[in-house]
Amino acid sequence: MAIPCPSCGREYDVTLFQFGRTISCTCGARVGFEKRIPFTPIGREPRFICDAMLGRLARWLRALGYDTEYDDAIDDAVLVARGREEDRRVLTRDRALAKAWRVEAILLLEADDPMEQLEEVIRRLGLAVPDRLFTRCTVCNTALKPLDPAQARDRVPEKAHARQSSFAECPDCDRVYWEGSHVRRMRRRLADGLAKGGVDSGPREPDGGP
């Protein structure tokens, strides 16, 4: 089976257009399937995959508890394929990527600042800001598990252990999280940033963090 160029009629093998990909014909026209591949999320909670330009956004989305994959060396084709195979929205700032792939799952972001990007994702997708933050590792994206204070004693600074009674750990990378000054600064920045964009960040109670 072949796909013809809508301009000059030159034909290209259908295998070139997997996952909604398009190519540029020698005549300059875009070639690919006319209809965009629809995106119908299977799970209840939104899932994301960010391109190489959105590493800081990925960390903020994880701080909100959203399952967000990120690889700073991922190829565009792999990025889009993983998004489709893993039921993830593809977040990108790359206009060329969004133009080359006719896929509804791709969300092209306009903002440059990570906090403004976060507000844009929340607003455009109609997401809710969770009541609890830092339920997922901001580094490797794994869901955190409660950690007994006694087990955290030798894994956190002495002052942190003395002042905190709630800890969590990442079962994948072994990082320990607690409600420290760094987390409080992140909470304030998150609340201020979303408020500027007209998004209600909701109540914030201590729930564990780095």
C-alpha positions as CSV (number, residue, x, y, z in Angstrom):
1,M,0.0,0.0,0.0
2,A,1.3,3.5,-0.9
3,I,0.4,7.0,0.2
4,P,0.4,9.6,-2.6
5,C,1.6,13.2,-2.2
6,P,-1.5,15.4,-2.4
7,S,0.5,17.9,-4.6
8,C,2.5,15.9,-7.1
9,G,1.1,12.4,-6.7
10,R,4.5,10.7,-5.9
11,E,3.8,7.6,-3.8
12,Y,5.5,6.6,-0.6
13,D,5.4,3.3,1.3
14,V,2.7,3.2,4.0
15,T,5.2,2.0,6.7
16,L,6.8,5.5,6.7
17,F,3.7,6.9,8.4
18,Q,3.4,4.9,11.6
19,F,1.9,6.7,14.6
20,G,0.7,9.6,12.5
21,R,4.0,10.6,11.1
22,T,4.2,12.8,8.0
23,I,7.1,13.5,5.7
24,S,8.1,16.3,3.3
25,C,7.8,15.3,-0.3
26,T,10.5,16.4,-2.8
27,C,8.0,18.9,-4.1
28,G,7.7,20.5,-0.7
29,A,4.2,19.2,0.3
30,R,3.5,17.2,3.5
31,V,2.6,13.6,2.9
32,G,0.8,11.4,5.4
33,F,-2.7,10.2,6.4
34,E,-5.2,13.0,6.2
35,K,-6.9,12.4,9.5
36,R,-5.2,12.9,12.8
37,I,-4.9,9.9,15.0
38,P,-7.4,10.5,17.9
39,F,-6.4,10.4,21.5
40,T,-8.8,8.7,23.9
41,P,-7.2,8.3,27.4
42,I,-7.8,4.9,28.9
43,G,-6.9,5.6,32.5
44,R,-8.6,8.0,35.0
45,E,-5.4,10.0,35.8
46,P,-3.7,12.0,33.0
47,R,-0.3,10.7,32.0
48,F,2.4,12.6,30.2
49,I,5.7,12.3,28.3
50,C,7.8,15.5,27.8
51,D,10.3,16.2,25.0
52,A,13.9,17.1,25.7
53,M,13.0,20.8,26.0
54,L,10.7,20.3,29.0
55,G,12.7,18.7,31.8
56,R,11.7,21.3,34.4
57,L,8.1,21.0,33.5
58,A,8.3,17.3,33.9
59,R,9.5,17.8,37.5
60,W,6.6,20.1,38.3
61,L,4.1,17.7,36.9
62,R,5.5,15.0,39.0
63,A,5.4,17.3,42.1
64,L,1.6,17.5,41.4
65,G,1.5,13.7,41.4
66,Y,1.1,13.3,37.6
67,D,2.8,10.3,36.0
68,T,5.3,12.1,33.7
69,E,8.0,10.4,31.7
70,Y,11.1,12.4,30.5
71,D,14.2,11.6,28.6
72,D,16.5,14.4,27.4
73,A,17.9,12.2,24.6
74,I,14.7,10.7,23.3
75,D,14.1,10.7,19.5
76,D,10.9,12.3,18.2
77,A,9.6,9.0,16.7
78,V,10.2,7.2,20.0
79,L,8.6,10.0,21.9
80,V,5.4,9.9,19.9
81,A,5.3,6.1,19.8
82,R,5.7,5.8,23.6
83,G,2.9,8.4,24.0
84,R,0.6,6.3,22.0
85,E,1.6,2.9,23.4
86,E,1.5,4.1,27.0
87,D,-1.6,6.3,26.8
88,R,0.3,9.5,27.4
89,R,-0.1,13.1,26.3
90,V,3.0,14.2,24.4
91,L,4.1,17.7,25.7
92,T,6.4,19.7,23.4
93,R,7.7,23.1,22.5
94,D,8.9,21.9,19.1
95,R,6.7,23.3,16.4
96,A,8.4,21.1,13.8
97,L,7.5,17.9,15.8
98,A,3.8,19.0,16.2
99,K,3.7,19.7,12.4
100,A,5.3,16.5,11.4
101,W,3.0,14.2,13.4
102,R,-0.8,14.2,12.9
103,V,-1.6,13.0,16.4
104,E,-4.2,14.5,18.7
105,A,-2.2,13.4,21.8
106,I,0.5,16.0,21.0
107,L,0.1,19.3,23.0
108,L,2.3,22.1,21.6
109,L,3.0,24.6,24.4
110,E,3.4,28.3,23.8
111,A,5.0,29.4,27.1
112,D,8.8,29.5,27.8
113,D,8.8,29.6,31.6
114,P,8.2,26.2,33.3
115,M,5.6,27.6,35.7
116,E,3.7,29.2,32.9
117,Q,4.0,25.9,31.0
118,L,2.5,24.1,33.9
119,E,-0.4,26.6,34.1
120,E,-0.9,26.2,30.4
121,V,-1.2,22.4,30.6
122,I,-3.6,22.6,33.6
123,R,-5.7,25.2,31.9
124,R,-5.9,23.7,28.4
125,L,-6.6,20.2,29.6
126,G,-8.9,21.2,32.4
127,L,-6.9,19.4,35.1
128,A,-7.5,19.6,38.8
129,V,-4.6,20.5,41.1
130,P,-4.4,17.6,43.6
131,D,-4.9,18.3,47.4
132,R,-1.7,16.5,48.1
133,L,1.7,17.2,46.5
134,F,4.9,15.2,46.3
135,T,3.3,11.7,46.1
136,R,5.7,10.9,43.2
137,C,9.5,11.1,42.9
138,T,10.3,14.3,41.0
139,V,13.5,12.7,39.7
140,C,12.5,9.3,38.5
141,N,8.7,9.5,38.5
142,T,8.1,6.5,40.8
143,A,5.2,6.7,43.3
144,L,6.5,7.3,46.8
145,K,5.9,5.0,49.8
146,P,5.7,5.9,53.5
147,L,9.0,5.5,55.4
148,D,9.1,4.8,59.1
149,P,11.0,7.6,60.9
150,A,13.2,5.0,62.6
151,Q,14.3,3.8,59.1
152,A,14.9,7.3,57.9
153,R,17.2,8.2,60.8
154,D,20.5,7.3,59.0
155,R,19.2,8.5,55.6
156,V,18.4,12.2,56.3
157,P,20.2,15.1,58.0
158,E,20.0,15.0,61.8
159,K,18.0,18.2,62.0
160,A,15.5,17.0,59.5
161,H,14.9,13.8,61.5
162,A,14.5,15.8,64.7
163,R,12.0,18.2,63.3
164,Q,10.0,15.9,61.0
165,S,7.7,13.0,61.8
166,S,6.6,12.1,58.3
167,F,8.9,10.7,55.6
168,A,8.5,9.0,52.3
169,E,10.9,7.1,50.0
170,C,11.2,6.3,46.4
171,P,11.4,2.5,46.0
172,D,13.2,2.9,42.7
173,C,16.0,5.4,43.3
174,D,16.0,5.3,47.2
175,R,15.6,9.0,47.6
176,V,14.0,10.1,50.9
177,Y,11.4,12.9,51.0
178,W,10.2,15.0,53.9
179,E,8.5,18.4,54.5
180,G,11.5,20.7,54.6
181,S,12.2,24.3,53.7
182,H,12.8,23.4,50.1
183,V,9.4,21.8,49.8
184,R,7.7,24.9,51.4
185,R,9.5,27.1,48.9
186,M,8.2,24.9,46.0
187,R,4.7,25.1,47.4
188,R,4.8,28.9,47.6
189,R,6.1,29.1,44.0
190,L,3.5,26.7,42.8
191,A,0.7,28.6,44.5
192,D,1.9,32.0,43.3
193,G,2.6,30.8,39.7
194,L,-0.8,29.2,39.3
195,A,-2.6,32.1,40.8
196,K,-1.0,34.5,38.3
197,G,-2.4,32.2,35.5
198,G,-5.9,32.2,37.1
199,V,-5.7,28.6,38.3
200,D,-6.8,27.8,41.8
201,S,-4.0,25.8,43.5
202,G,-6.3,24.7,46.3
203,P,-5.4,24.0,49.9
204,R,-2.0,22.8,50.7
205,E,-1.2,20.6,53.7
206,P,2.2,19.0,54.5
207,D,2.4,15.6,52.8
208,G,6.1,14.8,52.4
209,G,8.7,16.1,50.0
210,P,12.4,16.4,49.4
